[in-house]
Amino acid sequence: MTDVIDETSTPGDRPSEQPRRPDTEEGITVLVVDDERSNVESLEKIFLKESMRVLVANDAKAALDQVRTHRVQVVLTDLMMPGTTGLELLRAIKQVQPEVEVVLMTAYGSVEAAVSAMREGAYDFVEKPLKRMTIVKSVRKAAERGRLLEENRSLKDEIKMLTKREIVGSSVAWRRVIEVATQAAPSIATVLVLGESGTGKELLARYIHEKSARARGPFVAVNCAAIPETILESELFGHERGAFTGAVTKKDGRFAKAAGGTLFLDEIGELSPQVQVKLLRVLQEGEYEPLGGNTVKADVRIVAATNRDLLAEVQAGRFREDLYYRLNVIAVTAPPLRARREDVPLLVDHFVGLYAKKNGKARLTVARAALERMLDYAWPGNVRELENVVERAVVLSRGDTLTEHDLPEAIAKSSGRSPQSLDFPVGTPLSEIELRVIKETLKHTKGDKSLAAQLLGISTRTIYRKLDGGFEAAEAEVD
């Protein structure tokens, strides 16, 4: 006896009398799975009348074969079948084709099991005996949900491609950074990205994420300096309803939003002592507590960045030493643009193409004089400043060539601002040469030891030791 009630059926109607519609991109393909032939035939007839394409299977194995070989939007399966159950079939389908929606058919006594199945990914369940309008409505809604999810994934992929920043550069300094980032990416280790503002720290963080096992998960960026200290803790860890005045609803923090992916904490040196303690717990124990809530496991990979000298911050008592060492498992230093001048032509060419396309202009040629002026300039704002200058020049350029007249006056009149060269007599002790180079570099960086270390390709600690006269102890140290 059939468990399907077709309110529109008439005696003598048979599924075979209804032509199967061809598989089209816009149409709905539904796979009916039931060990009762009469149920399958009744459902097939209903869906054919609704202009759907129908596939049938009488057991889980045949159903999986259909899912693997056909473009199925919805699987309608009986919950209780001999051998493999509908719940087991649901799990298998979600492993083979996660985008396929599953609707379960269930008798009254197994509603609780059907609800449990929905927690495992089923879209809906319908109770027997099935009514035509109910089952058609459920299948159409399931197909619509699948279509919206597919469109959403496509849109996200498109946005990702549009917003993806390309890694540009072939200088030795930049290649070394990329090599370290590439080696670090597949690991689960926390990465600390150092460097001045505008050097591409977030670009490196995204590169590490995209090369990691978490690449399919979210990349969530937080500028710790841009969020007021009073709400930063809630923004990071979330809060429960009523946790504080004004918390009228529960809110997920950035740690929850980054679950399965990477959390990028920019300007990490700006964290308050209270938030530093909570972040340390995440790094040590892998868990945190939303404000007013219970302990939650943290499923994130942390990449942090700062333009500060964190070791100096530790010595000054403004940053926790234990947190510093937890963050500094793998350090990657983004070099300033003046330390990778040979990349300037490549970057200029890249940005000219990018902003000509964005502004609907033909590809511009860069005049040699303009490129020389940009090579001569010191770029205190690093790659970010170069990008802004090139965008401005592309927008304001009236011809098909970008000239020095399209550049800001400070750059158009630049005549070379590289550090001065040093001469040493033959036989000068190596320790004296090292000390003088360090001191002259510090003059150039106006006393900024972190920047001087980046320019020299050594660690900040090495500079401290050499200035203190500890040459022998520091010679073996490599940044």
N, C-alpha and C positions, 0 to 999 in steps of 0.2 A: 504494500500500500504506500502511495506517495505521501511525503510530508510537505508537499508544496500545493498551495491553493492558488490557482490562477483564476482571478475573478473574470477574466476576459476570454477564457478558453471555451471552445465549442466542441461537441462530440466529433470525433473523427480527425481532429487536427493532429498532425504528426510533425516532429521536428524536421524530418527529412523533406517535408513539403516546402520548407522555408529555405531559400537560397542563402548560403553563407556569404557575407560581405567580404570583399578583399581587405587585407590588412593595410590600413592607411595610417599616416602619421598622426592625423587628427582624431581617428576613431579610437574606441575603447576595446581592448582585447581582454576578455575575462576568462580565466581558467576555472572550470567547475570540477571539484574533487569530491567524490562520494562513492562508496562501495555499493549503493543502491541504484541500479540502473534506472528505475522509474523516476527517482529524484533528479538524476542527471538529465534525462530526457525532458522532464517538465521545465527545469531551469534553462536548458538550452533553448527551448521554444520561447520562453519569456524574453530572454536576452536578444534572440534573433529578431523578435518583434520590435525591440528597442534599437534596432540597427547597430548592435554590437557584434563584434567578432567573437565566436565562442570556441574554446578548446575544452576538451574533457579528459579526465583521468579517473580511474577507479581505485588507485592506491597512491601512496606517497612517492614511490619510486618513479612511476609514470609521470606524476606531477612535476617532480624535479627535472626530469628529462625535458618536459615541455617548457619549463622556465628557462632552462639552459639554451634551448634552441629557438625560442620564439620571443618576440618583444611583448611581454605580458604586463598590463598595468595593474590588474587586480586578480588575486586568487581567492575564490570562494570555496572554502573547504569545510567538510563536516568535522566536528571536534572529536567525536568518538567513532573510530574506524578500527577494524581488526588489524593487528600488526602495529604499524607506525601510526600514532595518533595525530590529530590535527595540530596539537601543540608542538609535537616533535617536528612536524612538517614546517610549521611556522619558523622554528629555529633554523632549520636547514635552509629555507628560502632566504632568510635574512643574511645567512652566510654567503650564499651563492649570488643573490641579487637583492641587496639591501633596499633598493629603491622601489621594489614591488610591494604594493599594499595588500594586506591579508584580512579578509572578513571571515569570521567563523560562524558556522551554523551549529546550534546547540539545542538540546532538549531542556525543558524547564529545570530538571534536577542538576544540570551541569553549568548553571549560570555563574556560580562562584568560580569554577575553573576557567570559564571564558573571560571573566573580569581579570583573573590572574594572567591570562594569556595576553591581554591588552597591555599589561605592564611590561611584557616582553616584546612589544612591538606590533601587536595586532591593531588594525585600525578600528574595528567594530565587531560586534557579534549580534546575530539575529536569532530569535527563538523560533523553534518549530511548534506548530506547523507554520511554514513560511507563507507570507502574503506577498502577492506580486508587487504592490506599490512599495512595501517596506524594503524588500530585497533590492529592487531596482534603485531606490533612493540611496540605500547604503552603498551599493557598488558605484553609483555615479559620484557620490561624495568622496569615496575612497580614491577614485580615478582623478578627481579634481585636486585632491590634496597632493597626490603624487605628481601631477603636472605642475602645481605651484612650487613644490619642493625642488623639482628639476629646474624650473625657471629661476628659482632663487639661487641654486648652485651655479647655474650658468652666469647669472648676473654677478655673483661674487667672484667667479673666475675672471670675468671681463674686467671688473673693477680692480682686481688684483693685478691683472696685466697692465691696466692703464696707470696704476699708482706705483708699480714696481720700479724701483730705481736701479739703474744699471751700474755694475761695478766697472769703473773706467780707470785705467792706469797701468803702466808697464815699468815704472821706476823700480829700482832695487828696494827702496824703502817700502813701497806699497806692496810689492810682491811678497816681501817677508811677512807683512801683516796678514795678507790673504792666506799664506801658507799655514800660519799659526791658527787662523780662524777655521780653515778647512780641516785641520787636524783635530781641533777642539769640538767642532760641530757634532759629530756622531756620538760623542760621549754624553754622560748625564751631568758632567761637572758644571759648576757655576762659573760664569765667565765675567770678568771685570774689564770693561772697555775704557781705556784712558785716552785723553787727548783734549786739545783746545776746542772751544766752541767752533762749529762749522767744519770740522775735519771729517765728518761722516760716521760718527759713533753709532747712530741709529741704523745707518746703512749696513754697517758691519754686524750689528745685532740681528737685523733681518736676514742677512746672508747666513749667519750661523743657524738661525731658525730654519731657513729653507734647505739647508744641507743636513739637517738633523732628522732623527726618526720621528720627530713631532711636527714635521712640515705640513701635514694635513690638518693639524690642529690650529687653533687661533694664535695670532701674534698680537698681544695686548701691550701697548706702550703707555707708560705713565711718566709724566714730567713731575717729579717730586717737588720741584721748585715752583711750579705753576699752581699747585693746589694749596689753599690755605692750611696751615698747620692744624687748625681746629677741626677740620673735616678730613684730613688725609688718612687718618686711621680708619675711618668708616669707608672711605673710597677704596682703600686697599683690601680690607678684610670684611666689609659689609656689616650690616646690623639687623637685628630683629625688631619687630614692631614693639614700640614702647621702650626701646633701649635708652632713649634720651628724649628730652623735650623736642617735639617736632618730628620724631620718628613714627609717623602714622602708619607706615607700611614696612614690610620686610624689604630689604634691598641687598642684592648680591654685590660683593666687592670685586675688584679687579682680579683677585686670586681665583675666585669662582668662575669669572668670565674667561680666564685663560686656561681653564682645566683642559688637560690633554695637549696643551701647546706651550708657548713661551711667554713669560712675563718680563717685559723690558722696563727696568727701573732707571730712568734717566735722572741725572742730577742727584745721585744717591747720597752725596755729601750733605744734602740739605735736610735729611731726615732728623726729626726731633729725637731726643733720648728715649722717649716712650715708644715710638714706632720702631726705633732701632732694636729695642728689646724684643718686640713681637716678631720682627723680621729674623732676628737671630734664632728664635724658637723654630720658625719655619725651616731654616737652613739646617738646624741641628736635629729636630724631631720630625720634620715633614708634616707638621700640622699647625693649625691656628684656631683662634676662637673669634667668630664675629661678635661685635658688641652686643651683649645681652644674650648670646647664643651658646651652643655647645661646641665641643671640639670637632673640627672638620679636617680631614686629610687633604693635604695640598698636593694636587697632581699637576705641578708646573715645573718648568725648567727656568731658572732665573738667570737673566743676563742684565748686569748693572753697568752704569756708565757715569763718569764724572769728569769735569775739567779741573777739579781740585787735586791738590797733592794730599791724598788721604793719609799717608804716613805722617805728614806734618800735622794733619788734623788730629790724628791719634795722639801724637806727642803733646799737642796743645790741649788735650782732654775734651775735644769736641766730638770725637767719633770713637766708638767702642773698638778696642783693640781686637777682641774676640770676633766681632762682626767683620772687621777688616780682613782678618785671615780666612774667615769663612767665604767671603766674597772673592778674595784674591786667589782662588784655586788656580785659575788660568788667566793671566793678564794679557790683553791685546792693546797695544798703543797705536792709535791712529796718528800718523805723522802730520805735522802742519804742512800746508801747501808749499811753503818756502823750502822745506826739506825734500820736496819731490817736484822741483821746478820742471823737470823733463816731462811731467804729466800735463803741464798747462796746455800745450797744443792739442793733446787728445781730449782734454776736458772742454776746451773752447769749441772744438769741432762737434763734440757730442751735444753741448748745450745750444749751439747755433742750429743744428738740425732739429733738436727737440722743440725749441721755441719758434722756429720758422713754421713748423708744422702746426703747432698749437695756435698760432696767430694767422694761419691761412696764407703764409707768404712762401714764395719760391725759395729754394735753398740758397743762402747767401755765401759768397766767397769772402774770406777774411784777408784783408790786405796785410802784406808783410809788416808794414810799419805798425799797424794795430797790434799784431801778434807780438812784435818786439816790445811794445810798451807794456803789454800784459806780462811778458816774461820778466821785464825789469821790475815790475811792481812787487812790493813785499807781501801783499795779501794778508793783512792782520786778521781779516775775517774768514780766511781760508777758503775752502771750496764753496761754501755758502755765499760768500761775498762775490766770488768769481761767477757763480751761477746768476746772481742778481744783476751783475754788471752786464753779462752777455744777454740776458733777457731784455734789459733796458735798451741795449744797443740794437738788438733785432727789431724791437718795436719802433724805435725812433729812426732807424735807417730808412732812407728814401730811395736808395738805389739797389743794385744787386750785389754791392760790395760793402762789407762792414769795414769802415776806416777808423783811424785814430780819432777823428772828429766826432764819431758816435760814442766815444768813451767819456766817462766823467773826467773833469779837468785834472784831478789829482793823478789819475792813471795816464792820461794822454801826455802829461808833462813829466812822467817818471823817467829817471835816467839811470836806474840801477841802484838797488838798496841792499845788495847782498852784504854779508859780514865782510870785514876787511880780511885780507890774506896776511899770514904770519910768515916771517923768515927766521931761520935758525942756523947758526954757524955749525959746520960739520963738527961732530964730537960733543954737541950739547947733550947732557944726560937725559935719558928718556923721561925720568921722573920730573925734570924741570920743564920739558916740552909739554908733558901731560898737564901739569899745573897751570902753565901759561895759557894753553888752549882752553882749559876749563874756565879760567878767569876772564879771558877775552869773550868767550861765549856767554858768560854770565853778564858781562857788560852789554852785549848785544840784546840779551833777553831782559835787561833791566832787573837782574837779580832773581828772575824766575828759574829756580833750580829744576822744576819739572820740565819746563820747556827746553832748558839747556840740555837735560838728559836725553830728550827726544831728538834734538838736533845732533847730538854726539853719538847716539845709538847705544847709550849705557843706561844703567838704572840710576834713579835719584839717590839711592843709598850709596852707590859708588862715588858720586860727586861729594857727598858728605864726608865719606872716609878719606878721599884723596885731599880734600881741603883741610882735613884734620891731620894730614901727614901719614895716613895709613896706607901707603902705596903698596907695600908687599901683601898686606892682607886683602887688598881689593883687586889685585891684578888678575886673579883667577875668576873673578866674578864676571859673568856674561849676562847681559840683559836678555 
